[in-house]
């Protein structure tokens, strides 16, 4: 029996960071160089590593201003202009993420086939607005933190389906395994070369179509 619904993770499953990175924002260099044009372009990668260490050391979500100041100090800007910091905190002109190229087409195809869909994500309180800006709003359902069972159940309950009728799709094999243990179908999307998964996996969303139709992973 085919799956009646699909629960999608968000980041690295349906959407990816614009510019190829999650942090800092995709237009960080552009903003900084408008204020500090003397900074050499080759200095940014090392400064980004300093910022990444701040994110990794934080026990909770790191303060964005502290994160930006760390990168700027690594670039030699120990007293950055207040307007620079303000612009780095402002929303970007474009959404910070973009759908994977195949995502809109696959979602439209599944909808046309009557498959119910939801996005089950524990990231960003502004995710609903972000999906609206990306043209993917109608599939968004927000919850708590995976692998909390309530997170998965929020998605399947929202679709009005029992767990066994739903397929969970995520780039994290451990979260997929947790879904399978709760009675959901599960498949990992492993786009990167050399990625391995302890659970069934696919390399692109297009490969999801036969999995849904077969009702097996």
Secondary structure by P-SEA (a helix, b strand, c coil): ccccbbbbbcccccccccccccccccaaaaaaaaccccccccccaaaaaaaaaaaaaccccccaaaaaaaaaaaaccccccaaaaaaaaccccccccccccaaaaaaaaaaaabbbbbbbcccccaaaaaaaaaccccccccccccccaaaaaaaaaaaccccccbbbbcccaaaaaaaaaacbbbbbbccccccccccccccccccaaaaaaaccc
